[in-house]
Amino acid sequence: MQEADFFYVPIFSSCMYWPVLGAADFPYFHGGPNGNRVSQGTNMWLEAWSWLRSHHPWWDRFGGRDHILVSADAVW
């Protein structure tokens, strides 16, 4: 791990955003079944970031600047 230049963090949050105005399906991220999809997707990213900071010792090596976070957005 010390020799790694970058860390890839796959987070597929685009499935949380369609349909945009609909209520979110399970899993719920900080809002329960009443949260909308946009806030649930945002909370998914915040939860992943929080997990990385607390469980991944390499995050603090460069403050996360060597981590690649990918978000694929679907266009309908």
Legacy VTK file of the C-alpha trace (Angstrom):
# vtk DataFile Version 3.0
C-alpha trace
ASCII
DATASET POLYDATA
POINTS 76 float
0.000 0.000 0.000
2.875 2.375 0.629
3.917 2.060 -3.007
0.477 2.901 -4.398
0.168 6.160 -6.288
-3.638 6.225 -6.285
-6.553 4.446 -4.633
-9.739 3.749 -6.600
-12.973 4.094 -4.616
-16.005 2.857 -6.594
-19.269 4.357 -5.380
-22.214 3.778 -7.692
-24.582 6.488 -6.546
-26.302 7.233 -9.854
-28.873 4.506 -9.165
-30.094 6.622 -6.241
-31.067 9.579 -8.458
-33.682 8.110 -10.822
-36.493 9.166 -10.797
-35.251 12.416 -9.275
-38.503 13.485 -7.653
-39.394 10.043 -6.306
-38.868 8.780 -2.798
-35.724 6.754 -2.235
-35.798 2.989 -2.089
-33.811 0.877 0.353
-30.994 1.294 1.437
-31.727 4.509 3.251
-28.920 6.872 4.123
-29.757 9.234 6.992
-33.340 10.114 6.263
-35.305 6.927 6.203
-37.971 6.173 3.646
-39.140 9.795 3.594
-35.892 11.168 2.139
-35.807 12.056 -1.549
-33.369 10.446 -3.935
-31.045 13.422 -4.307
-30.513 13.788 -0.566
-30.110 10.004 -0.220
-27.416 9.977 -2.928
-25.625 12.879 -1.269
-25.792 11.130 2.077
-24.383 7.972 0.473
-21.302 9.976 -0.588
-20.985 11.537 2.876
-21.212 8.131 4.528
-18.559 6.698 2.195
-16.289 9.687 2.889
-16.773 9.260 6.629
-15.970 5.551 6.372
-12.819 6.262 4.359
-11.577 8.800 6.881
-12.108 6.484 9.846
-11.189 3.055 8.397
-8.668 3.745 5.675
-5.307 4.836 7.146
-4.007 5.891 3.731
-6.621 8.640 3.394
-4.641 11.008 5.618
-1.386 10.432 3.772
-2.266 13.249 1.337
-5.653 14.285 2.704
-7.475 12.068 0.200
-5.874 13.733 -2.829
-4.526 10.376 -3.981
-7.967 8.732 -3.977
-10.035 8.554 -7.153
-13.780 8.701 -6.497
-15.966 7.848 -9.468
-19.607 8.763 -9.961
-21.284 7.453 -13.091
-24.345 9.449 -14.118
-26.920 7.889 -16.365
-28.567 10.006 -19.048
-32.078 9.013 -19.981
LINES 1 77
76 0 1 2 3 4 5 6 7 8 9 10 11 12 13 14 15 16 17 18 19 20 21 22 23 24 25 26 27 28 29 30 31 32 33 34 35 36 37 38 39 40 41 42 43 44 45 46 47 48 49 50 51 52 53 54 55 56 57 58 59 60 61 62 63 64 65 66 67 68 69 70 71 72 73 74 75
